[in-house]
Amino acid sequence: MAKFLDLKGEKFGNLIAIYRIKDSEHKGYANWLRKCDCGSKVVVNIKKLKRGTITNCGCILKKNALNGNKAENLLGKRFGKLRVVKRAENKNGRVRWLCECDCGNEKIFTAKSLKSGHIKSCGCTKDFKTNNYRDIMGKKFGRLLVLEPSIYRDKKGSIKWKCICDCGNECLVTEDNLVRGKTTSCGCKKKEIRSNICNQVSLYQDTSYTFLKFRKNVRSDNKCGELGI
């Protein structure tokens, strides 16, 4: 049986752990009943506690609102790859928001940094910018139009780019395969070629006349010496 981390008595911001709620695990993370400094009790997932995305029961936000500290509502808005999911606790007088990145990570940012355009992801695209990878966004290779870099890499560390094919399908292709012409479609081109070949091949009782024309050698088990017999 798996052992759960005992956080009883530990404090995260204004919240102190009272006890773990049984059979409440979500994606491997347990929920804990917490008591806030204001006296209220709240159930919080341990993952959010460790990340620091929740540090109180919500009383700080209510207090700021009562004191006239009202901020522009960014809830639901998008900034690059970030979507604002909820208001976070202010820090050093700055309004902060919890955001969810397209890659799945959650992170807190100030309203100022979001609106300025300086922050557009949780940091998952940092490697792409800092390592000066070739920017092929918007370029076309065969039937593929490059949309944006993804967070995925191949075994060699090459970026996998999100592309859209002329047929409408989306796919991930490495920069190396695109630039060298190894991949020019989502796979639809290969299917079309196979289909055309099948249409041009003459068959009789599942035997290809077209193939036999180009075959020079007689099979070893052929007893009459004629091709296809």
C-alpha positions as CSV (number, residue, x, y, z in Angstrom):
1,M,0.0,0.0,0.0
2,A,1.4,3.4,-0.9
3,K,2.5,5.7,1.9
4,F,1.1,9.2,1.8
5,L,3.2,12.2,2.8
6,D,2.2,13.3,6.3
7,L,1.8,17.1,6.3
8,K,-0.2,17.4,9.5
9,G,0.7,20.6,11.3
10,E,2.7,22.1,8.4
11,K,1.9,25.5,7.2
12,F,1.6,26.8,3.6
13,G,1.1,30.6,3.6
14,N,-1.9,31.2,5.8
15,L,-3.0,27.6,5.7
16,I,-2.1,24.9,8.3
17,A,-2.8,21.2,7.6
18,I,-5.3,19.5,9.9
19,Y,-5.8,16.1,8.3
20,R,-5.7,14.3,5.0
21,I,-9.1,13.4,3.5
22,K,-9.3,9.7,2.8
23,D,-10.1,8.4,-0.7
24,S,-9.8,11.9,-2.2
25,E,-6.7,11.5,-4.4
26,H,-6.8,13.3,-7.7
27,K,-4.1,12.2,-10.2
28,G,-2.0,10.9,-7.4
29,Y,-2.3,14.0,-5.2
30,A,-4.2,13.9,-1.9
31,N,-6.7,16.6,-0.6
32,W,-6.1,18.1,2.8
33,L,-8.4,19.9,5.2
34,R,-6.7,23.2,6.0
35,K,-7.4,25.9,8.6
36,C,-6.7,29.5,7.5
37,D,-5.4,32.2,9.9
38,C,-8.8,33.9,9.6
39,G,-10.4,30.8,11.2
40,S,-12.1,29.4,8.0
41,K,-11.5,25.8,6.9
42,V,-10.9,24.8,3.3
43,V,-10.1,21.6,1.4
44,V,-7.0,22.0,-0.8
45,N,-5.1,19.7,-3.1
46,I,-1.5,19.1,-2.0
47,K,-0.2,19.8,-5.6
48,K,-1.5,23.3,-5.4
49,L,-0.1,23.8,-2.0
50,K,3.4,22.8,-3.0
51,R,3.3,25.0,-6.1
52,G,2.1,27.9,-3.9
53,T,-0.9,28.6,-6.1
54,I,-3.2,28.5,-2.9
55,T,-2.0,30.2,0.3
56,N,-5.3,31.2,2.0
57,C,-9.0,30.4,2.0
58,G,-9.8,33.4,-0.2
59,C,-10.0,35.9,2.7
60,I,-7.1,38.0,1.4
61,L,-8.9,38.7,-1.9
62,K,-12.1,39.6,-0.1
63,K,-10.2,41.9,2.2
64,N,-8.5,43.7,-0.7
65,A,-11.9,44.1,-2.4
66,L,-13.3,45.7,0.7
67,N,-10.4,48.1,1.0
68,G,-11.1,49.3,-2.5
69,N,-8.2,47.4,-4.1
70,K,-10.1,46.4,-7.2
71,A,-8.2,45.1,-10.2
72,E,-9.1,44.6,-13.8
73,N,-10.8,41.3,-14.3
74,L,-8.6,39.1,-16.5
75,L,-10.4,35.9,-15.8
76,G,-10.8,33.7,-18.9
77,K,-8.5,36.0,-21.0
78,R,-5.6,34.6,-23.0
79,F,-2.1,35.9,-23.2
80,G,-0.1,33.9,-25.8
81,K,-0.2,30.3,-24.5
82,L,-1.6,31.4,-21.1
83,R,-5.2,31.3,-20.1
84,V,-6.2,33.1,-16.8
85,V,-8.1,30.7,-14.6
86,K,-8.4,32.5,-11.2
87,R,-7.2,35.4,-9.1
88,A,-4.2,34.7,-6.9
89,E,-3.1,36.4,-3.7
90,N,-1.5,39.8,-4.1
91,K,2.2,40.0,-3.4
92,N,4.1,43.2,-2.6
93,G,1.0,45.2,-3.6
94,R,0.9,43.6,-7.0
95,V,-2.2,42.0,-8.5
96,R,-1.4,38.4,-9.5
97,W,-3.3,35.8,-11.5
98,L,-3.1,32.0,-11.8
99,C,-2.7,31.0,-15.4
100,E,-2.8,27.6,-17.2
101,C,-0.4,27.1,-20.1
102,D,-1.3,25.2,-23.2
103,C,1.3,22.6,-22.2
104,G,-0.7,21.9,-19.0
105,N,1.4,23.7,-16.4
106,E,0.0,26.2,-14.0
107,K,1.8,29.3,-12.9
108,I,1.2,32.7,-11.2
109,F,2.0,36.0,-13.0
110,T,1.4,39.6,-12.2
111,A,-1.3,41.4,-14.2
112,K,1.3,43.9,-15.3
113,S,3.6,41.2,-16.8
114,L,0.6,39.6,-18.6
115,K,-0.8,42.8,-20.1
116,S,2.7,44.0,-21.2
117,G,3.1,41.0,-23.4
118,H,6.4,40.1,-21.8
119,I,5.0,36.8,-20.6
120,K,3.4,34.5,-23.1
121,S,4.0,31.0,-21.7
122,C,4.9,29.2,-18.4
123,G,8.4,29.0,-19.7
124,C,8.0,25.9,-21.9
125,T,9.0,27.8,-25.0
126,K,12.1,29.3,-23.3
127,D,14.5,26.7,-24.8
128,F,13.3,27.6,-28.3
129,K,14.1,31.3,-27.8
130,T,17.3,31.1,-25.8
131,N,19.0,28.4,-27.9
132,N,18.5,30.4,-31.1
133,Y,16.7,27.6,-33.0
134,R,15.9,28.3,-36.6
135,D,12.5,30.1,-36.8
136,I,10.5,28.4,-39.6
137,M,7.1,29.6,-38.3
138,G,4.9,30.5,-41.3
139,K,7.0,28.8,-43.9
140,K,5.7,26.0,-46.1
141,F,7.3,22.7,-46.9
142,G,5.5,20.7,-49.5
143,R,1.9,20.5,-48.3
144,L,2.8,21.5,-44.7
145,L,2.4,25.0,-43.3
146,V,4.4,25.5,-40.1
147,L,2.1,27.0,-37.4
148,E,4.3,27.1,-34.2
149,P,6.9,25.2,-32.2
150,S,5.6,22.6,-29.8
151,I,7.1,21.5,-26.4
152,Y,8.0,18.1,-27.8
153,R,11.5,17.1,-29.1
154,D,12.8,14.0,-30.8
155,K,15.7,11.8,-29.5
156,K,18.2,14.2,-31.1
157,G,16.7,17.2,-29.4
158,S,15.2,18.6,-32.6
159,I,12.0,20.7,-32.1
160,K,8.8,19.2,-33.3
161,W,6.8,21.8,-35.1
162,K,3.0,21.9,-35.3
163,C,2.0,22.0,-38.9
164,I,-1.3,22.0,-40.9
165,C,-1.5,20.1,-44.1
166,D,-3.3,21.2,-47.3
167,C,-5.8,18.4,-46.6
168,G,-6.7,20.0,-43.2
169,N,-5.0,17.6,-40.9
170,E,-2.6,18.8,-38.2
171,C,0.7,17.0,-37.3
172,L,4.0,17.3,-35.5
173,V,7.1,17.2,-37.6
174,T,10.7,17.8,-36.7
175,E,12.6,20.8,-38.1
176,D,15.2,18.4,-39.6
177,N,12.5,16.4,-41.6
178,L,10.9,19.6,-42.8
179,V,14.1,21.4,-43.9
180,R,15.6,18.3,-45.6
181,G,12.3,17.5,-47.4
182,K,11.9,14.1,-45.7
183,T,8.3,15.0,-44.7
184,T,6.1,17.1,-47.0
185,S,2.6,16.1,-45.9
186,C,0.7,14.6,-43.0
187,G,0.7,11.2,-44.7
188,C,-2.0,11.9,-47.2
189,K,0.5,12.2,-50.1
190,K,1.7,8.7,-49.6
191,K,-1.9,7.4,-49.5
192,E,-2.6,9.1,-52.8
193,I,0.5,7.6,-54.4
194,R,-0.5,4.1,-53.3
195,S,-4.1,4.7,-54.5
196,N,-2.8,5.8,-58.0
197,I,-0.5,2.8,-58.3
198,C,-3.4,0.4,-57.5
199,N,-5.6,2.1,-60.1
200,Q,-2.9,1.7,-62.8
201,V,-2.1,-1.9,-62.0
202,S,-3.9,-4.6,-64.1
203,L,-4.9,-7.6,-62.1
204,Y,-6.2,-11.0,-63.2
205,Q,-7.1,-13.5,-60.4
206,D,-5.0,-11.4,-58.0
207,T,-2.0,-11.5,-60.3
208,S,-0.5,-8.2,-61.5
209,Y,0.3,-8.1,-65.2
210,T,2.0,-4.7,-64.7
211,F,4.4,-6.1,-62.2
212,L,5.2,-9.1,-64.3
213,K,6.3,-6.9,-67.3
214,F,9.2,-5.6,-65.2
215,R,10.2,-8.9,-63.7
216,K,13.1,-10.4,-65.5
217,N,13.8,-13.6,-63.5
218,V,11.6,-16.7,-63.3
219,R,10.7,-17.9,-59.8
220,S,12.7,-20.9,-58.6
221,D,9.5,-23.0,-58.2
222,N,8.3,-22.2,-61.8
223,K,8.3,-25.5,-63.8
224,C,7.3,-24.2,-67.2
225,G,9.7,-21.3,-67.6
226,E,7.0,-18.7,-68.3
227,L,6.5,-15.7,-66.0
228,G,3.4,-15.6,-63.9
229,I,2.6,-19.3,-64.4
